[in-house]
Amino acid sequence: MSEFPEYVDVSYTDGEGESAADYPAIEDKIEKAIEVVATGLEEYENPAIMWTGGKDSTLTLYFVKEVAEQYGYDLPPAVFIDHYQHFDELLEFVDRWAEEWDLEVIFARNEDVGAYVEEHGLEPGDDIPVEELDENNRRHIREILEYEEDTFPFLLDTYVGNHLLKTVALNNTLEEHGIDGIISGIRWDEQEARAEETFFSPRHDPDIYPPHDRIQPILQFDEADVWDAFWYYVVPETVSEYPDDGYVPQDYDDLPNDLTHEDIPVSPKYFAGFRSLGSEISTEKSDEAPAWLQDLENTTERAGRAQDKEDLMERLRDLGYM
C-alpha cells in the first residue's frame, strides 16, 4: 500500500496482533497513548480530533491537549458530528468544555437532511422521501447502500440514518477542511469490528472517503481503564479542587470539596447510569449506578443502545464511519 499523504511517515502496523494485555498497567496504556498522539501531531499537517462528548473521545482529547501543551504543538480543532438527536446535556457539556479548554469545534452535519427535517417539522421516526434529498445523499442511498425503498426513517440507529447523519457528515467535513489525520477514541474491546485496528489506520480509498488516516491513541484501554484514567489522572489534573490522589464518586451527587457536575469533565449522564451516549431517542441508562460502578466485565457497554449489531458496525466501518 502506498502511503498517503506522501509526507506522512507512520507505521500502519503499529499495534498489529496486540491486545490490551500487551499494556498491563494503566501507566503503560497512558505512555502509549501519549506516544501515538505525539507522532500524530508531528506527522500530519492538518489533524483534527473526533470528539463526541463521550468518555472515550474526551479522554483522547485530554491526551491531545496535554501533548500539545507540553511539546508546543497547536491544539487541533475538534470535529463534533451533530446528528440532530443528541441529549441536551451532552451538547451543554461540549459547549462548556470547548470554552474551558479554548477548543475550536467544527460541527459536522448533513445539512441537506437537517434542512428537510426543519422545513417539514419532522420528529425522530418520521419518514424522509429519498427523492427530496440532494444528489450526493441520493447517490449514497441508492448506489452505496443499495437501499431501494422510497422513504427512510429519520432515526440515527438505522442503516440509512446512521450513514447519512454520521458517515456522510463526517466525510463531507474531512473534505471541506482538508483534514489528513483524524484522532479518534475507539478501543479494541468495544466491538469485534474494531478488534483488528492499529494505532495508525489508513483510509485511502477515494471512492469511499476523502483519503486520510485514523490516529487511534486509546485502542489499548478497556472501559474500566478509561474510568481509572479519568478519576486518577484527568479529573485531578484538570480540576484544581479535586483530590490530587484521585477520588471515585459513589453516586450522582458524590463529588468532593463542594464541586458540581459543571466542574468535572465527565458528562452527568454517566453519573446517572448511562454507559453509552448515542442518541436521546434510542439510548437508555444501563443501571441506576454511575457507569464506572456497574458490572463492566459481565455486561455490554452498548446494551442501552438500540444499535448494537456487529454486522451493522462492520458495514458502517467499511463505508467510512469510525
NUROLO-917975 format. One record per residue: residue number from 1; residue in three letters; x negated, y, z of N, C-alpha, C in turn. Coordinates in steps of 0.2 Angstrom, whole numbers, always signed. Atoms other than C-alpha are relative to their C-alpha. Layout:
<atoms>
NUM_Ala_X_Y_Z_X_Y_Z_X_Y_Z
...
</atoms>
This chain:
<atoms>
1_Met_-4_-6_+0_+0_+0_+0_-4_+6_+0
2_Ser_+4_-6_+0_-7_+17_-5_+2_+5_+6
3_Glu_-2_-5_-6_-7_+30_+9_+3_+6_-3
4_Phe_-4_-6_+1_+5_+44_+9_+2_+3_+6
5_Pro_+4_-4_+4_+2_+58_+12_-8_-2_-1
6_Glu_+7_+2_+1_-16_+56_+5_-5_+3_+5
7_Tyr_+5_-3_-5_-24_+67_+18_+1_-4_+7
8_Val_-1_+3_-6_-17_+56_+32_-4_-6_+1
9_Asp_+4_+6_-1_-29_+43_+40_+2_-3_+6
10_Val_-2_+4_-6_-20_+32_+52_+0_-7_-2
11_Ser_+0_+8_+1_-19_+13_+54_+7_-2_+1
12_Tyr_-7_+2_+0_-2_+7_+49_+1_-7_+3
13_Thr_-1_+7_-4_-6_-10_+58_-1_+1_+7
14_Asp_+1_-1_-7_-9_-2_+75_+6_-2_+4
15_Gly_-6_+2_-3_+2_-12_+86_+3_-7_-3
16_Glu_-3_+6_+3_+5_-26_+74_-1_-7_+4
17_Gly_+1_+6_-4_+8_-43_+83_+0_+1_+8
18_Glu_+1_-1_-7_+8_-34_+100_+7_+0_+3
19_Ser_-6_-1_-4_+22_-33_+113_-1_+4_+6
20_Ala_+1_-3_-6_+25_-24_+129_-5_-3_+5
21_Ala_+4_+3_-4_+15_-37_+138_-8_+2_-1
22_Asp_+7_-3_+1_-1_-30_+130_-2_+6_+3
23_Tyr_+1_-6_-3_+1_-15_+140_+4_-1_+7
24_Pro_-3_+2_-6_+4_-22_+158_+2_+5_+5
25_Ala_-1_-5_-6_+4_-6_+169_+3_+6_-4
26_Ile_-3_-6_+2_+13_+10_+167_-5_+5_-3
27_Glu_+6_-5_+2_-4_+19_+166_-2_-2_-7
28_Asp_+2_+2_+6_-8_+8_+151_+5_+2_-6
29_Lys_-5_-2_+5_+8_+12_+142_-1_+8_-1
30_Ile_+0_-7_+1_+6_+31_+145_-7_+2_-4
31_Glu_+7_-1_+4_-13_+30_+139_+1_-1_-7
32_Lys_-1_+1_+7_-7_+23_+123_+4_+5_-3
33_Ala_-4_-5_+2_+7_+35_+121_-4_+6_-2
34_Ile_+4_-6_+1_-5_+49_+123_-5_+0_-6
35_Glu_+4_+1_+6_-17_+42_+110_+4_+0_-6
36_Val_-4_-1_+6_-4_+40_+97_+3_+7_-1
37_Val_-2_-7_+1_+3_+57_+100_-6_+5_-3
38_Ala_+6_-4_+2_-14_+65_+99_-2_-1_-8
39_Thr_+2_+1_+7_-18_+56_+82_+5_+3_-4
40_Gly_-5_-3_+5_-1_+61_+75_-1_+8_+0
41_Leu_+1_-7_+1_-4_+79_+79_-6_+3_-3
42_Glu_+6_-2_+4_-21_+79_+72_+1_-2_-7
43_Glu_+0_+3_+7_-17_+69_+56_+5_+4_-5
44_Tyr_-5_-3_+4_-1_+77_+50_+1_+7_+0
45_Glu_+0_-7_+1_+1_+94_+43_+7_+3_+2
46_Asn_-7_-2_-1_+20_+96_+46_+4_-5_+4
47_Pro_-3_+5_-4_+25_+84_+60_+6_+4_+4
48_Ala_-6_-3_-4_+42_+86_+70_+1_-6_+5
49_Ile_-2_+5_-5_+49_+77_+85_+8_-2_-1
50_Met_-7_+2_+0_+65_+67_+84_+3_+0_+7
51_Trp_-2_+0_-7_+75_+72_+99_+8_+0_+0
52_Thr_-7_+1_-1_+92_+66_+104_+3_+3_+6
53_Gly_-3_-1_-7_+93_+72_+122_+0_-6_+4
54_Gly_+0_+6_-4_+92_+54_+127_-7_-1_+4
55_Lys_+6_+1_-4_+79_+47_+139_-6_-2_-4
56_Asp_+5_+2_+4_+68_+39_+126_-3_+6_-4
57_Ser_+3_-5_+4_+66_+54_+115_-2_+6_+4
58_Thr_+2_-5_-5_+65_+66_+130_-7_-2_+3
59_Leu_+7_+3_-2_+50_+55_+136_-5_+2_-5
60_Thr_+5_-1_+6_+42_+56_+119_-1_+8_-1
61_Leu_+1_-7_+1_+45_+75_+118_-5_+2_+6
62_Tyr_+5_-1_-5_+36_+76_+135_-7_-1_-1
63_Phe_+7_+2_+2_+21_+67_+129_-3_+5_-5
64_Val_+2_-5_+5_+20_+78_+114_-1_+7_+3
65_Lys_+1_-7_-3_+22_+94_+124_-7_+0_+4
66_Glu_+6_+1_-4_+8_+88_+136_-6_+0_-4
67_Val_+6_+1_+5_-4_+83_+122_-1_+7_-3
68_Ala_+1_-6_+3_-1_+99_+113_-3_+6_+4
69_Glu_+2_-5_-5_-4_+110_+128_-8_-2_+2
70_Gln_+7_+2_-2_-20_+100_+133_-5_+1_-5
71_Tyr_+5_+0_+5_-28_+100_+116_+1_+6_-5
72_Gly_-1_-6_+4_-22_+116_+109_+4_+0_-7
73_Tyr_-4_+0_+7_-10_+110_+95_+6_+4_+1
74_Asp_-6_-3_-1_+5_+119_+91_+6_-5_+1
75_Leu_-5_+5_-2_+21_+111_+98_+5_+0_-6
76_Pro_-4_+1_+6_+30_+104_+83_+8_+1_+2
77_Pro_-7_-1_-1_+49_+108_+81_+3_-7_+1
78_Ala_-4_+6_-1_+62_+95_+86_+6_+0_-5
79_Val_-6_+1_+5_+75_+88_+74_+5_-3_+4
80_Phe_-6_+3_-4_+92_+85_+83_+5_-1_-5
81_Ile_-5_+2_+5_+104_+75_+72_+7_+2_+4
82_Asp_-7_-1_-2_+121_+83_+75_+5_-3_-4
83_His_-5_+4_+4_+134_+70_+70_+7_+2_+2
84_Tyr_-6_-3_-1_+148_+81_+77_+4_-4_+5
85_Gln_-4_+4_-5_+153_+68_+90_-4_-1_+7
86_His_+4_+0_-6_+141_+72_+105_+4_+1_+6
87_Phe_-2_-3_-6_+145_+73_+123_-2_+7_+1
88_Asp_+1_-7_-1_+147_+91_+128_-6_+1_+5
89_Glu_+5_-1_-5_+135_+88_+142_-7_-1_-3
90_Leu_+6_+1_+4_+122_+82_+130_-3_+6_-4
91_Leu_+2_-6_+4_+122_+97_+119_-2_+6_+5
92_Glu_+2_-5_-5_+121_+108_+135_-7_-2_+3
93_Phe_+6_+2_-2_+106_+98_+140_-5_+2_-5
94_Val_+5_-1_+5_+97_+100_+124_-1_+8_+0
95_Asp_+0_-7_+0_+101_+119_+124_-5_+2_+6
96_Arg_+4_-2_-6_+94_+120_+142_-7_-1_+0
97_Trp_+7_+2_-1_+78_+111_+140_-4_+3_-7
98_Ala_+3_-3_+6_+74_+118_+122_-2_+7_+2
99_Glu_+2_-6_-3_+74_+135_+131_-5_+0_+5
100_Glu_+4_+0_-6_+65_+130_+146_-7_-2_-3
101_Trp_+6_+2_+3_+51_+122_+135_-2_+4_-6
102_Asp_+2_-4_+5_+51_+135_+122_-1_-4_-7
103_Leu_+0_+5_+5_+55_+122_+109_+5_+3_-6
104_Glu_-4_-1_+6_+61_+126_+91_+4_-6_-2
105_Val_-4_+6_+2_+76_+114_+87_+3_+1_-7
106_Ile_-3_+1_+7_+81_+110_+69_+6_-4_+1
107_Phe_-6_+4_-1_+99_+104_+69_+1_-3_-7
108_Ala_-1_+4_+7_+101_+91_+55_+7_-2_+0
109_Arg_-7_+1_+0_+119_+90_+50_+2_-2_-8
110_Asn_-3_+1_+6_+128_+83_+35_+6_+5_-1
111_Glu_-4_-5_+0_+136_+99_+32_+6_+0_-5
112_Asp_-6_+2_+5_+147_+93_+17_+5_-3_+4
113_Val_-5_+3_-4_+156_+81_+29_+2_+4_+5
114_Gly_-2_-5_-6_+156_+94_+43_+5_+5_-3
115_Ala_-4_-5_+2_+164_+107_+32_+7_-3_-2
116_Tyr_-7_+3_+1_+178_+95_+26_+4_-2_+6
117_Val_-3_+1_-7_+181_+90_+44_+3_+6_+3
118_Glu_-3_-7_-3_+183_+108_+50_+5_+3_-4
119_Glu_-5_-3_+4_+193_+113_+35_+7_-3_+1
120_His_-6_+3_+0_+206_+100_+37_+2_-2_+7
121_Gly_-2_+1_-7_+206_+99_+56_+0_-7_+2
122_Leu_+0_+7_-1_+201_+81_+57_-3_-2_+7
123_Glu_+2_+3_-6_+199_+71_+73_-4_-6_-1
124_Pro_+3_+7_+1_+187_+56_+75_+5_-6_-1
125_Gly_-4_+6_+2_+195_+41_+67_+4_+2_-6
126_Asp_-4_-2_+6_+204_+51_+53_-4_-1_-6
127_Asp_+3_+3_+7_+201_+46_+35_-3_+6_-4
128_Ile_+3_-5_+4_+190_+56_+24_+0_-3_-7
129_Pro_+0_+2_+7_+193_+54_+5_-7_+0_-3
130_Val_+6_+0_+3_+177_+49_-4_-1_+5_-5
131_Glu_+1_-4_+6_+180_+59_-19_+1_+8_+2
132_Glu_+0_-7_-2_+182_+75_-9_-7_+3_+2
133_Leu_+7_-2_-2_+163_+75_-4_-4_+1_-6
134_Asp_+4_-2_+5_+149_+81_-14_-4_-6_-4
135_Glu_+3_+5_+4_+139_+72_-27_-5_-5_+4
136_Asn_+5_+3_-4_+125_+67_-15_+3_-5_+4
137_Asn_-4_+5_-5_+137_+59_-2_+3_-5_-4
138_Arg_-4_+6_+4_+147_+50_-16_-5_-5_-2
139_Arg_+5_+5_+3_+131_+43_-23_-2_-5_+6
140_His_+2_+5_-5_+126_+36_-6_+5_-5_+2
141_Ile_-5_+4_-1_+143_+29_-3_+1_-5_-5
142_Arg_-1_+5_+6_+145_+21_-20_-6_-4_-2
143_Glu_+6_+3_+2_+128_+17_-25_-5_-4_+5
144_Ile_+4_+3_-5_+118_+14_-10_+3_-5_+5
145_Leu_-4_+5_-4_+131_+7_+2_+4_-4_-3
146_Glu_-4_+4_+4_+141_+0_-12_+7_-1_+4
147_Tyr_-7_+0_-4_+157_+5_-2_+5_+1_-5
148_Glu_-5_-1_+5_+172_+3_-13_+7_+3_+2
149_Glu_-7_-3_-2_+187_+10_-3_+0_+7_-2
150_Asp_-1_-7_+2_+194_+27_-7_-1_+4_+6
151_Thr_+1_-4_-6_+193_+33_+11_-5_-4_+5
152_Phe_+3_+3_-5_+182_+30_+26_+1_+4_+6
153_Pro_-2_-4_-6_+185_+35_+44_-6_+4_+3
154_Phe_+4_-5_-3_+177_+50_+52_-2_-3_+7
155_Leu_+2_+3_-6_+168_+39_+65_-8_-1_+0
156_Leu_+7_+1_+0_+150_+38_+70_-2_-7_-1
157_Asp_+2_+7_-1_+149_+20_+74_+3_-5_-5
158_Thr_-2_+4_+6_+154_+13_+57_-6_+0_-5
159_Tyr_+5_+0_+5_+143_+9_+42_-1_+6_-4
160_Val_+0_-6_+4_+148_+23_+31_-1_+6_+5
161_Gly_+0_-6_-4_+150_+36_+45_-7_+1_+3
162_Asn_+7_-1_-2_+133_+32_+53_-5_+2_-5
163_His_+5_-2_+5_+124_+33_+37_+0_+7_-2
164_Leu_+0_-7_+3_+131_+49_+31_-1_+5_+6
165_Leu_+1_-5_-5_+131_+58_+48_-7_+0_+3
166_Lys_+7_+0_-3_+114_+52_+54_-5_-1_-6
167_Thr_+6_+1_+4_+103_+45_+40_+0_+5_-6
168_Val_+0_-5_+5_+108_+57_+26_-2_+7_+3
169_Ala_+2_-7_-3_+107_+72_+38_-7_+0_+1
170_Leu_+7_+0_-2_+90_+66_+44_-4_+1_-7
171_Asn_+4_+0_+6_+83_+63_+26_+1_+7_-3
172_Asn_-1_-7_+3_+90_+80_+20_-4_+5_+3
173_Thr_+4_-5_-4_+81_+89_+34_-7_-2_-1
174_Leu_+7_+1_+2_+65_+80_+31_-2_+3_-6
175_Glu_+2_-3_+7_+65_+85_+13_+0_+8_+0
176_Glu_-1_-7_+0_+71_+103_+16_-6_+3_+4
177_His_+5_-3_-4_+57_+106_+29_-7_-3_-1
178_Gly_+7_+3_+2_+43_+96_+21_-3_-4_+6
179_Ile_+3_+4_-6_+41_+85_+37_-4_-6_-3
180_Asp_+4_+6_+2_+27_+72_+34_-1_-5_+5
181_Gly_+1_+5_-6_+27_+64_+51_+6_+1_+5
182_Ile_-5_-1_-5_+42_+62_+62_-1_-5_+6
183_Ile_+2_+4_-6_+38_+57_+80_+6_-2_+4
184_Ser_-7_+2_-3_+52_+46_+87_-1_-5_+6
185_Gly_+1_+4_-6_+55_+37_+103_+4_-7_+0
186_Ile_-3_+6_+0_+60_+20_+98_-4_-5_+4
187_Arg_+3_+5_-4_+55_+4_+108_+1_-7_-3
188_Trp_+0_+7_+2_+51_-14_+104_+6_-4_+3
189_Asp_-5_+4_-3_+63_-20_+116_+7_+2_-1
190_Glu_-7_-2_+0_+78_-11_+111_+4_-4_-5
191_Gln_-4_+4_+5_+84_-21_+96_-5_-5_-4
192_Glu_+4_+4_+4_+77_-35_+85_-3_+3_-6
193_Ala_+2_-4_+6_+77_-23_+70_-6_+4_+1
194_Arg_+6_-5_-1_+63_-13_+79_-6_-4_+3
195_Ala_+5_+4_-3_+53_-28_+86_-7_+0_-3
196_Glu_+6_+1_+4_+40_-28_+72_-3_+7_-2
197_Glu_+3_-7_+2_+37_-9_+71_-7_+1_+3
198_Thr_+6_-2_-3_+20_-2_+73_+0_+7_+2
199_Phe_+0_-7_-2_+14_+14_+80_+0_+6_-5
200_Phe_-1_-4_+6_+12_+22_+63_+3_-4_-5
201_Ser_-4_+4_+5_+25_+16_+51_+2_+4_-6
202_Pro_-1_-3_+6_+26_+21_+33_+7_+0_-3
203_Arg_-7_-1_+3_+42_+27_+25_-1_+3_-7
204_His_+3_-3_+6_+35_+30_+7_+5_-1_-6
205_Asp_-4_+1_+6_+49_+24_-5_+4_+6_-2
206_Pro_-4_-6_+1_+56_+40_-13_+7_-2_-2
207_Asp_-6_+1_+2_+71_+31_-19_+5_-1_+6
208_Ile_-4_+1_-6_+77_+28_-1_+0_+7_+5
209_Tyr_+1_-6_-5_+70_+44_+9_-6_+4_-3
210_Pro_+6_-4_+1_+58_+58_+7_-6_-3_+3
211_Pro_+6_+3_-3_+41_+50_+9_-3_+3_+6
212_His_+2_-3_-7_+35_+52_+27_-3_-6_+4
213_Asp_+2_+5_-4_+28_+42_+41_+4_+1_+7
214_Arg_-3_+0_-7_+36_+37_+58_-6_+0_+5
215_Ile_+5_+0_-5_+25_+41_+73_+3_-2_+6
216_Gln_-4_+3_-5_+31_+30_+87_-4_-2_+7
217_Pro_+4_+0_-6_+22_+33_+104_+2_-5_+6
218_Ile_-2_+4_-6_+33_+23_+116_+2_-7_-2
219_Leu_-2_+7_+2_+35_+6_+107_-1_-4_+6
220_Gln_+2_+5_-5_+27_-2_+122_+3_+0_+6
221_Phe_-4_-1_-6_+39_+4_+135_+6_-4_+0
222_Asp_-7_+3_-1_+54_-6_+141_+4_+5_+4
223_Glu_-4_-5_-3_+69_+3_+149_-2_+1_+7
224_Ala_+2_-2_-7_+63_+1_+166_-6_+4_+0
225_Asp_+6_-4_+1_+46_+8_+161_+2_+8_-1
226_Val_-2_-7_+2_+55_+24_+154_+2_+3_+6
227_Trp_-2_-3_-7_+63_+27_+171_-5_+1_+5
228_Asp_+6_-1_-4_+47_+24_+180_-4_+6_-2
229_Ala_+3_-6_+3_+39_+37_+169_+3_+6_+2
230_Phe_-3_-6_-1_+52_+49_+172_-1_+2_+8
231_Trp_+0_-2_-7_+53_+48_+191_-7_+1_+4
232_Tyr_+6_+0_-3_+35_+46_+195_-5_+5_-4
233_Tyr_+5_-4_+4_+27_+57_+181_+4_+6_-3
234_Val_-3_-6_+4_+39_+68_+170_+3_+5_+5
235_Val_-4_-5_-5_+50_+75_+184_-5_+3_+5
236_Pro_+4_-3_-5_+37_+78_+197_-5_+5_-4
237_Glu_+5_-4_+3_+25_+86_+184_+4_+6_-4
238_Thr_-4_-5_+4_+40_+96_+176_+3_+5_+5
239_Val_-4_-4_-5_+49_+102_+192_-4_+1_+6
240_Ser_+5_-2_-6_+38_+111_+205_+3_-2_+7
241_Glu_-3_+2_-6_+50_+107_+219_+1_-7_+1
242_Tyr_-1_+8_-1_+51_+88_+216_-6_-3_+3
243_Pro_+6_+3_-3_+40_+77_+227_-5_-2_-5
244_Asp_+6_+2_+4_+23_+75_+220_-1_-7_-2
245_Asp_+1_+8_+0_+23_+56_+223_+6_-3_-3
246_Gly_-6_+3_+4_+40_+54_+214_+5_-1_+5
247_Tyr_-6_+2_-4_+57_+50_+221_+5_-3_-5
248_Val_-5_+3_+5_+70_+39_+213_+7_+1_+3
249_Pro_-7_-2_-2_+88_+46_+215_+4_-7_+1
250_Gln_-4_+6_-2_+100_+33_+223_+8_+1_-2
251_Asp_-7_-1_+2_+117_+41_+217_+0_+6_-4
252_Tyr_-1_-6_+4_+124_+55_+207_-3_+6_+3
253_Asp_+2_-6_-4_+121_+68_+220_-7_+0_+4
254_Asp_+6_+1_-4_+105_+62_+227_-6_+3_-3
255_Leu_+6_-4_+3_+92_+75_+222_-4_+3_+6
256_Pro_+4_-3_-5_+78_+81_+234_+0_+7_+0
257_Asn_+2_-7_+0_+74_+98_+240_+5_+5_-3
258_Asp_-5_-5_+3_+91_+106_+235_+0_+1_-7
259_Leu_+0_-1_+7_+88_+103_+217_+7_-2_-3
260_Thr_-7_+2_+3_+103_+102_+205_-2_-3_-7
261_His_+1_+4_+6_+105_+92_+189_-3_+5_-6
262_Glu_+3_-5_+5_+101_+108_+179_-8_+1_+0
263_Asp_+8_+0_-1_+83_+107_+186_-3_-5_-2
264_Ile_+3_+6_+1_+80_+90_+181_+0_-2_-8
265_Pro_+0_+1_+7_+75_+85_+163_+3_-7_-2
266_Val_-4_+6_+1_+87_+70_+164_+7_+1_-1
267_Ser_-7_-1_+1_+104_+70_+157_+5_-2_+5
268_Pro_-5_+2_-5_+118_+70_+170_+4_-6_-2
269_Lys_-3_+6_+2_+126_+56_+160_-3_-6_+3
270_Tyr_+3_+6_-3_+113_+44_+166_+1_-1_+7
271_Phe_-1_+1_-7_+116_+48_+184_+7_-2_+1
272_Ala_-7_+2_+0_+135_+45_+180_+1_-7_-2
273_Gly_+0_+7_+2_+131_+27_+174_+0_-2_-7
274_Phe_+2_+2_+7_+128_+28_+156_-7_-2_-1
275_Arg_+7_+2_+2_+113_+19_+149_-2_+2_-7
276_Ser_+1_-2_+7_+115_+25_+131_+5_+6_-2
277_Leu_-4_-7_+1_+122_+42_+124_+1_+1_-7
278_Gly_-2_+0_+7_+128_+38_+107_+5_+5_-2
279_Ser_-6_-4_+3_+145_+46_+104_+5_+0_+6
280_Glu_-5_-1_-5_+158_+53_+116_+6_-4_-2
281_Ile_-6_+4_+2_+171_+43_+106_-1_-7_+1
282_Ser_+1_+7_-1_+163_+26_+107_-5_-3_+5
283_Thr_+5_+2_-5_+151_+26_+121_+3_+0_+7
284_Glu_-2_+0_-7_+156_+21_+139_-5_-1_+5
285_Lys_+5_+2_-5_+147_+20_+155_-1_-7_+1
286_Ser_+2_+7_-1_+139_+3_+159_+2_-2_+7
287_Asp_-1_+2_-7_+142_+4_+178_+1_+7_+3
288_Glu_+0_-6_-4_+145_+16_+192_-6_+3_+2
289_Ala_+7_-2_-2_+127_+16_+197_-4_+4_-5
290_Pro_+5_-4_+5_+114_+28_+189_-3_-6_-4
291_Ala_+3_+4_+5_+106_+20_+174_-6_-4_+2
292_Trp_+6_+3_-2_+90_+16_+182_+1_-5_+6
293_Leu_-2_+5_-5_+98_+6_+196_+4_-6_-2
294_Gln_-4_+5_+3_+108_-5_+185_-5_-7_-1
295_Asp_+3_+6_+1_+103_-23_+181_-3_+0_-7
296_Leu_+3_-1_+6_+91_-19_+167_-2_-6_-4
297_Glu_+3_+6_+3_+84_-36_+164_+5_-5_-3
298_Asn_-5_+5_+1_+100_-46_+163_+6_+3_-4
299_Thr_-6_-3_+3_+112_-33_+154_-3_+3_-6
300_Thr_+2_-3_+6_+111_-25_+137_+1_+8_+1
301_Glu_+0_-7_-1_+106_-7_+136_+5_+4_-4
302_Arg_-5_-3_+4_+118_-3_+122_+7_-3_+1
303_Ala_-7_+4_-1_+133_-13_+129_+5_+5_+0
304_Gly_-6_-4_+0_+143_+3_+131_+1_+3_-6
305_Arg_-2_-3_+6_+142_+7_+113_+4_-5_-4
306_Ala_-4_+4_+5_+154_+1_+100_-4_-3_-5
307_Gln_+4_+2_+5_+140_-1_+88_-6_-3_+3
308_Asp_+5_+4_-3_+129_-15_+94_-2_-6_-3
309_Lys_+1_+6_+4_+126_-27_+80_-7_+1_-4
310_Glu_+6_+0_+3_+109_-32_+74_+0_+1_-8
311_Asp_+0_+0_+7_+114_-34_+56_+1_+7_-3
312_Leu_-2_-7_+2_+121_-16_+55_-7_+4_+1
313_Met_+6_-4_-1_+105_-9_+63_-6_-1_-5
314_Glu_+5_+1_+5_+94_-18_+51_+1_+3_-6
315_Arg_-2_-3_+7_+104_-12_+36_-2_+8_+1
316_Leu_+1_-7_-1_+103_+6_+43_-7_+2_+0
317_Arg_+7_-1_+0_+85_+5_+46_-3_+0_-7
318_Asp_+2_+1_+7_+82_-1_+28_+2_+6_-4
319_Leu_-3_-6_+4_+92_+14_+22_-3_+7_+3
320_Gly_+3_-6_-2_+81_+26_+32_+1_+3_+7
321_Tyr_-1_-2_-6_+88_+28_+49_-6_-2_+5
322_Met_+5_+1_-5_+77_+26_+65_-1_-7_+2
</atoms>
